[in-house]
Amino acid sequence: MKIVIPKIVIPVEMAEYSPELAGKFLHVWVNPPKDKLQGYDELVATLQMQELKTAQANLYPDGKKDSEPGLLGAIKTMAHWVSSKKDKRPDGIDVKFLEWYAEIWSQGPEQTRWTVDELRELENQDPAFLSWMITQTWATRTAHVQGKKKA
C-alpha cells in the first residue's frame, strides 16, 4: 500500500504578535522532509563554525593561544574580544536562513507566500516580528510533531 503524505501547513494567527495584525496568518509547513530539516541543521552548524573562527581570531589576533597564561591573560584576551565586537553590528539574518524560512512559510495560499526580499524588508522594519515568526515556526512544528506522537 502506497501512502502519499501531503504537505501539512498550519496557519498561525499574527494577532498573537499584535492585535493590529488580526486576520493575517503565517502559514507554517510543519512536516518538511528530512533533507529540508538537515539543510537547516547544516546552516546552523556553518554559522556556528564561522562564529567560532571569528571569536578565535578576535581572542588570539597573533595566533598564539598561550601568549599570556592565567587569569590576567584571559581577562586581557576577553577585553580585546569585547572591544573588537562593540563597533561591529550584525548584518541581520543570513540570506540562506531567510531562503529556508521563505520556503517553509510559502506553502500556503499564494497571497501568503514570502520572498527573501520581503523578509529582509520585514527584518529592517520590525526585527522583533521576524524573530516572533521564527519562534512560532518551531513552536508550531513541535506542537504538530508532539501531537502526532501522542496519537
ChimeraX commands (.cxc) that place a marker at each C-alpha (Angstrom):
marker #1 position 0.00,0.00,0.00 radius 0.5
marker #1 position 1.44,3.34,-1.05 radius 0.5
marker #1 position 0.83,6.33,1.20 radius 0.5
marker #1 position 1.30,9.84,-0.11 radius 0.5
marker #1 position 1.87,12.24,2.75 radius 0.5
marker #1 position 0.67,15.74,1.92 radius 0.5
marker #1 position 2.39,18.92,2.99 radius 0.5
marker #1 position 0.82,19.95,6.26 radius 0.5
marker #1 position 0.59,23.71,6.59 radius 0.5
marker #1 position -0.73,25.19,9.81 radius 0.5
marker #1 position -1.87,28.82,9.96 radius 0.5
marker #1 position -0.64,30.86,12.91 radius 0.5
marker #1 position -2.69,33.94,13.80 radius 0.5
marker #1 position -0.46,37.02,13.60 radius 0.5
marker #1 position -2.68,38.80,16.11 radius 0.5
marker #1 position -0.74,36.82,18.72 radius 0.5
marker #1 position 2.12,39.21,17.95 radius 0.5
marker #1 position -0.03,42.32,17.70 radius 0.5
marker #1 position -3.81,42.90,17.65 radius 0.5
marker #1 position -3.33,45.16,14.62 radius 0.5
marker #1 position -2.47,42.04,12.60 radius 0.5
marker #1 position -5.78,40.30,13.32 radius 0.5
marker #1 position -6.98,38.27,10.37 radius 0.5
marker #1 position -3.49,37.75,8.95 radius 0.5
marker #1 position -1.75,34.37,9.19 radius 0.5
marker #1 position 1.72,32.93,8.99 radius 0.5
marker #1 position 1.42,29.60,7.19 radius 0.5
marker #1 position 3.95,27.14,8.61 radius 0.5
marker #1 position 4.90,23.97,6.76 radius 0.5
marker #1 position 5.23,21.62,9.75 radius 0.5
marker #1 position 6.23,18.38,8.04 radius 0.5
marker #1 position 9.09,19.22,5.67 radius 0.5
marker #1 position 11.16,16.23,4.56 radius 0.5
marker #1 position 14.25,15.09,6.40 radius 0.5
marker #1 position 16.64,16.61,3.87 radius 0.5
marker #1 position 15.00,20.04,4.33 radius 0.5
marker #1 position 15.48,19.80,8.11 radius 0.5
marker #1 position 19.06,18.58,7.66 radius 0.5
marker #1 position 19.69,21.57,5.41 radius 0.5
marker #1 position 18.66,23.84,8.26 radius 0.5
marker #1 position 20.93,21.97,10.68 radius 0.5
marker #1 position 23.82,22.39,8.23 radius 0.5
marker #1 position 23.15,26.14,8.04 radius 0.5
marker #1 position 23.24,26.35,11.83 radius 0.5
marker #1 position 26.48,24.34,12.01 radius 0.5
marker #1 position 28.11,26.52,9.35 radius 0.5
marker #1 position 27.10,29.70,11.17 radius 0.5
marker #1 position 28.43,28.33,14.47 radius 0.5
marker #1 position 31.76,27.42,12.86 radius 0.5
marker #1 position 32.04,30.93,11.41 radius 0.5
marker #1 position 31.32,32.42,14.84 radius 0.5
marker #1 position 33.94,30.18,16.47 radius 0.5
marker #1 position 36.55,31.15,13.89 radius 0.5
marker #1 position 35.73,34.84,14.35 radius 0.5
marker #1 position 35.91,34.52,18.13 radius 0.5
marker #1 position 39.22,32.69,17.91 radius 0.5
marker #1 position 40.66,35.33,15.57 radius 0.5
marker #1 position 39.49,38.08,17.95 radius 0.5
marker #1 position 40.68,36.30,21.07 radius 0.5
marker #1 position 44.07,35.40,19.61 radius 0.5
marker #1 position 44.87,38.01,16.94 radius 0.5
marker #1 position 48.51,36.99,16.75 radius 0.5
marker #1 position 47.63,33.29,16.54 radius 0.5
marker #1 position 49.33,32.49,19.84 radius 0.5
marker #1 position 46.88,30.84,22.17 radius 0.5
marker #1 position 49.17,30.80,25.18 radius 0.5
marker #1 position 50.83,34.20,24.89 radius 0.5
marker #1 position 49.85,35.21,28.42 radius 0.5
marker #1 position 48.59,32.33,30.54 radius 0.5
marker #1 position 46.44,32.59,33.65 radius 0.5
marker #1 position 43.53,34.70,34.73 radius 0.5
marker #1 position 45.16,38.01,33.77 radius 0.5
marker #1 position 45.80,36.76,30.26 radius 0.5
marker #1 position 42.21,35.54,29.95 radius 0.5
marker #1 position 40.88,38.91,31.14 radius 0.5
marker #1 position 43.03,40.83,28.65 radius 0.5
marker #1 position 42.01,38.48,25.86 radius 0.5
marker #1 position 38.32,38.88,26.68 radius 0.5
marker #1 position 38.68,42.67,26.91 radius 0.5
marker #1 position 40.26,42.66,23.44 radius 0.5
marker #1 position 37.45,40.48,22.08 radius 0.5
marker #1 position 34.69,42.66,23.58 radius 0.5
marker #1 position 36.28,45.88,22.31 radius 0.5
marker #1 position 36.63,44.44,18.81 radius 0.5
marker #1 position 32.94,43.41,18.75 radius 0.5
marker #1 position 31.38,46.63,20.07 radius 0.5
marker #1 position 31.80,48.56,16.81 radius 0.5
marker #1 position 30.57,45.70,14.63 radius 0.5
marker #1 position 26.85,45.46,14.17 radius 0.5
marker #1 position 25.31,42.27,12.86 radius 0.5
marker #1 position 24.13,42.43,9.26 radius 0.5
marker #1 position 20.92,40.62,10.12 radius 0.5
marker #1 position 19.85,37.09,9.48 radius 0.5
marker #1 position 21.95,35.30,6.89 radius 0.5
marker #1 position 20.24,35.17,3.49 radius 0.5
marker #1 position 20.46,31.35,3.44 radius 0.5
marker #1 position 18.33,31.23,6.58 radius 0.5
marker #1 position 15.88,33.66,5.02 radius 0.5
marker #1 position 15.69,31.45,1.92 radius 0.5
marker #1 position 14.97,28.44,4.13 radius 0.5
marker #1 position 12.25,30.21,6.08 radius 0.5
marker #1 position 10.75,31.73,2.92 radius 0.5
marker #1 position 10.21,28.21,1.61 radius 0.5
marker #1 position 8.75,26.98,4.92 radius 0.5
marker #1 position 6.36,29.95,5.00 radius 0.5
marker #1 position 5.39,29.79,1.32 radius 0.5
marker #1 position 3.49,26.51,1.16 radius 0.5
marker #1 position 0.09,28.03,1.96 radius 0.5
marker #1 position -2.20,30.16,-0.21 radius 0.5
marker #1 position -0.49,32.13,-3.00 radius 0.5
marker #1 position -1.15,35.53,-1.40 radius 0.5
marker #1 position 0.60,34.46,1.84 radius 0.5
marker #1 position 3.91,33.43,0.30 radius 0.5
marker #1 position 7.18,35.16,1.16 radius 0.5
marker #1 position 10.29,36.17,-0.75 radius 0.5
marker #1 position 13.72,36.76,0.72 radius 0.5
marker #1 position 13.46,40.45,-0.18 radius 0.5
marker #1 position 10.18,40.73,1.72 radius 0.5
marker #1 position 11.71,39.03,4.76 radius 0.5
marker #1 position 14.76,41.31,4.62 radius 0.5
marker #1 position 12.45,44.34,4.46 radius 0.5
marker #1 position 10.41,42.96,7.36 radius 0.5
marker #1 position 13.61,42.42,9.35 radius 0.5
marker #1 position 14.57,46.06,8.78 radius 0.5
marker #1 position 11.11,47.35,9.73 radius 0.5
marker #1 position 10.46,45.16,12.77 radius 0.5
marker #1 position 13.18,42.66,13.72 radius 0.5
marker #1 position 11.13,41.51,16.71 radius 0.5
marker #1 position 8.31,40.43,14.40 radius 0.5
marker #1 position 10.65,38.33,12.28 radius 0.5
marker #1 position 12.02,36.75,15.47 radius 0.5
marker #1 position 8.45,36.05,16.57 radius 0.5
marker #1 position 7.73,34.38,13.22 radius 0.5
marker #1 position 10.78,32.15,13.60 radius 0.5
marker #1 position 9.84,31.24,17.17 radius 0.5
marker #1 position 6.26,30.46,16.12 radius 0.5
marker #1 position 7.55,28.28,13.30 radius 0.5
marker #1 position 9.44,25.99,15.64 radius 0.5
marker #1 position 6.71,26.04,18.31 radius 0.5
marker #1 position 4.07,25.11,15.72 radius 0.5
marker #1 position 6.23,22.37,14.27 radius 0.5
marker #1 position 6.98,20.99,17.74 radius 0.5
marker #1 position 3.29,21.01,18.68 radius 0.5
marker #1 position 2.47,19.18,15.44 radius 0.5
marker #1 position 5.15,16.52,15.96 radius 0.5
marker #1 position 4.27,16.00,19.63 radius 0.5
marker #1 position 0.58,15.80,18.76 radius 0.5
marker #1 position 1.28,13.12,16.19 radius 0.5
marker #1 position 3.42,11.10,18.64 radius 0.5
marker #1 position 0.60,11.02,21.21 radius 0.5
marker #1 position -1.95,9.70,18.72 radius 0.5
marker link #1:1,2 radius 0.2
marker link #1:2,3 radius 0.2
marker link #1:3,4 radius 0.2
marker link #1:4,5 radius 0.2
marker link #1:5,6 radius 0.2
marker link #1:6,7 radius 0.2
marker link #1:7,8 radius 0.2
marker link #1:8,9 radius 0.2
marker link #1:9,10 radius 0.2
marker link #1:10,11 radius 0.2
marker link #1:11,12 radius 0.2
marker link #1:12,13 radius 0.2
marker link #1:13,14 radius 0.2
marker link #1:14,15 radius 0.2
marker link #1:15,16 radius 0.2
marker link #1:16,17 radius 0.2
marker link #1:17,18 radius 0.2
marker link #1:18,19 radius 0.2
marker link #1:19,20 radius 0.2
marker link #1:20,21 radius 0.2
marker link #1:21,22 radius 0.2
marker link #1:22,23 radius 0.2
marker link #1:23,24 radius 0.2
marker link #1:24,25 radius 0.2
marker link #1:25,26 radius 0.2
marker link #1:26,27 radius 0.2
marker link #1:27,28 radius 0.2
marker link #1:28,29 radius 0.2
marker link #1:29,30 radius 0.2
marker link #1:30,31 radius 0.2
marker link #1:31,32 radius 0.2
marker link #1:32,33 radius 0.2
marker link #1:33,34 radius 0.2
marker link #1:34,35 radius 0.2
marker link #1:35,36 radius 0.2
marker link #1:36,37 radius 0.2
marker link #1:37,38 radius 0.2
marker link #1:38,39 radius 0.2
marker link #1:39,40 radius 0.2
marker link #1:40,41 radius 0.2
marker link #1:41,42 radius 0.2
marker link #1:42,43 radius 0.2
marker link #1:43,44 radius 0.2
marker link #1:44,45 radius 0.2
marker link #1:45,46 radius 0.2
marker link #1:46,47 radius 0.2
marker link #1:47,48 radius 0.2
marker link #1:48,49 radius 0.2
marker link #1:49,50 radius 0.2
marker link #1:50,51 radius 0.2
marker link #1:51,52 radius 0.2
marker link #1:52,53 radius 0.2
marker link #1:53,54 radius 0.2
marker link #1:54,55 radius 0.2
marker link #1:55,56 radius 0.2
marker link #1:56,57 radius 0.2
marker link #1:57,58 radius 0.2
marker link #1:58,59 radius 0.2
marker link #1:59,60 radius 0.2
marker link #1:60,61 radius 0.2
marker link #1:61,62 radius 0.2
marker link #1:62,63 radius 0.2
marker link #1:63,64 radius 0.2
marker link #1:64,65 radius 0.2
marker link #1:65,66 radius 0.2
marker link #1:66,67 radius 0.2
marker link #1:67,68 radius 0.2
marker link #1:68,69 radius 0.2
marker link #1:69,70 radius 0.2
marker link #1:70,71 radius 0.2
marker link #1:71,72 radius 0.2
marker link #1:72,73 radius 0.2
marker link #1:73,74 radius 0.2
marker link #1:74,75 radius 0.2
marker link #1:75,76 radius 0.2
marker link #1:76,77 radius 0.2
marker link #1:77,78 radius 0.2
marker link #1:78,79 radius 0.2
marker link #1:79,80 radius 0.2
marker link #1:80,81 radius 0.2
marker link #1:81,82 radius 0.2
marker link #1:82,83 radius 0.2
marker link #1:83,84 radius 0.2
marker link #1:84,85 radius 0.2
marker link #1:85,86 radius 0.2
marker link #1:86,87 radius 0.2
marker link #1:87,88 radius 0.2
marker link #1:88,89 radius 0.2
marker link #1:89,90 radius 0.2
marker link #1:90,91 radius 0.2
marker link #1:91,92 radius 0.2
marker link #1:92,93 radius 0.2
marker link #1:93,94 radius 0.2
marker link #1:94,95 radius 0.2
marker link #1:95,96 radius 0.2
marker link #1:96,97 radius 0.2
marker link #1:97,98 radius 0.2
marker link #1:98,99 radius 0.2
marker link #1:99,100 radius 0.2
marker link #1:100,101 radius 0.2
marker link #1:101,102 radius 0.2
marker link #1:102,103 radius 0.2
marker link #1:103,104 radius 0.2
marker link #1:104,105 radius 0.2
marker link #1:105,106 radius 0.2
marker link #1:106,107 radius 0.2
marker link #1:107,108 radius 0.2
marker link #1:108,109 radius 0.2
marker link #1:109,110 radius 0.2
marker link #1:110,111 radius 0.2
marker link #1:111,112 radius 0.2
marker link #1:112,113 radius 0.2
marker link #1:113,114 radius 0.2
marker link #1:114,115 radius 0.2
marker link #1:115,116 radius 0.2
marker link #1:116,117 radius 0.2
marker link #1:117,118 radius 0.2
marker link #1:118,119 radius 0.2
marker link #1:119,120 radius 0.2
marker link #1:120,121 radius 0.2
marker link #1:121,122 radius 0.2
marker link #1:122,123 radius 0.2
marker link #1:123,124 radius 0.2
marker link #1:124,125 radius 0.2
marker link #1:125,126 radius 0.2
marker link #1:126,127 radius 0.2
marker link #1:127,128 radius 0.2
marker link #1:128,129 radius 0.2
marker link #1:129,130 radius 0.2
marker link #1:130,131 radius 0.2
marker link #1:131,132 radius 0.2
marker link #1:132,133 radius 0.2
marker link #1:133,134 radius 0.2
marker link #1:134,135 radius 0.2
marker link #1:135,136 radius 0.2
marker link #1:136,137 radius 0.2
marker link #1:137,138 radius 0.2
marker link #1:138,139 radius 0.2
marker link #1:139,140 radius 0.2
marker link #1:140,141 radius 0.2
marker link #1:141,142 radius 0.2
marker link #1:142,143 radius 0.2
marker link #1:143,144 radius 0.2
marker link #1:144,145 radius 0.2
marker link #1:145,146 radius 0.2
marker link #1:146,147 radius 0.2
marker link #1:147,148 radius 0.2
marker link #1:148,149 radius 0.2
marker link #1:149,150 radius 0.2
marker link #1:150,151 radius 0.2
view
